[in-house]
Amino acid sequence: MNIIQLKIFLANFVNVLGNLLTYAIFIRVILSWFVVAGGGPPGKLTQIINSATDPIMNLIKKLPHKIGMIDLSPLIALVGISLLTSFLVQLIAGI
């Protein structure tokens, strides 16, 4: 494996990871709209999505992220993931 193939692999890996985190945040937002019947514990899918996105969301929630009743933390997280992914891909391409 030469250096160009390694760069392509790393850039693709960063893009896929960024896309997976983006999809997970979208799914987390959509799942938050639904109430579990009987107030029971959340399902397995919700637990998996929450455990995957909690580190990012907890980091964002330390910042001011509300406008009235609207929680902007998912939007801030999506913008941050997009910027970080683009920065890392450009950094990998420049090496």
C-alpha positions in Angstrom: 0.0 0.0 0.0 1.6 3.3 -1.1 1.1 6.7 0.5 -1.6 7.8 -2.0 -3.8 4.7 -1.3 -3.3 5.3 2.5 -4.5 8.9 2.1 -7.5 7.8 0.1 -8.3 5.2 2.7 -8.0 7.7 5.6 -10.1 10.3 3.8 -12.8 7.8 3.0 -12.8 6.5 6.6 -13.2 10.1 8.0 -16.0 10.7 5.6 -17.8 7.5 6.5 -17.4 8.1 10.2 -18.7 11.7 9.8 -21.7 10.4 7.8 -22.5 7.7 10.4 -22.4 10.3 13.2 -24.7 12.6 11.2 -27.2 9.9 10.5 -27.1 8.8 14.2 -27.9 12.4 15.3 -30.8 12.6 12.8 -32.1 9.3 14.1 -31.7 10.5 17.7 -33.7 13.7 17.0 -36.5 11.7 15.3 -36.7 9.1 18.1 -36.9 11.9 20.6 -40.3 12.9 19.1 -41.9 9.6 20.1 -42.9 8.6 23.6 -42.4 5.1 24.8 -45.7 3.5 25.6 -46.4 3.3 29.4 -43.3 5.4 30.2 -41.1 2.3 30.1 -37.4 2.2 29.4 -36.3 3.2 25.9 -35.8 0.4 23.3 -32.5 -1.1 22.2 -32.2 1.2 19.1 -32.7 4.3 21.2 -30.1 3.1 23.7 -27.5 2.3 20.9 -28.1 5.7 19.2 -27.9 7.6 22.5 -24.7 5.8 23.6 -23.1 6.6 20.2 -24.1 10.3 20.2 -24.0 11.2 23.9 -20.3 12.2 23.9 -20.9 14.7 21.2 -24.2 16.0 22.6 -22.9 16.3 26.1 -20.0 18.4 24.8 -22.4 20.7 22.9 -24.8 21.0 25.9 -22.0 22.8 27.8 -22.4 25.7 25.4 -25.4 28.0 25.3 -27.7 26.1 22.9 -31.3 27.1 23.5 -33.5 29.7 22.0 -36.6 29.7 24.2 -37.9 26.2 24.1 -35.9 25.2 21.0 -32.8 23.1 21.6 -30.2 23.8 19.0 -27.6 21.3 20.2 -28.3 18.7 17.4 -27.9 21.5 14.8 -24.7 22.7 16.4 -23.4 19.1 16.5 -24.2 18.6 12.8 -22.4 21.7 11.8 -19.4 20.8 14.0 -19.2 17.3 12.5 -19.4 18.7 9.0 -16.6 21.3 9.7 -14.4 18.8 11.4 -14.8 16.2 8.7 -14.0 18.7 6.0 -11.0 19.9 7.9 -9.6 16.4 8.5 -10.1 15.4 4.9 -8.2 18.6 3.8 -5.5 17.9 6.3 -5.1 14.3 5.1 -5.0 15.5 1.5 -2.3 18.0 2.3 0.0 15.5 4.0 
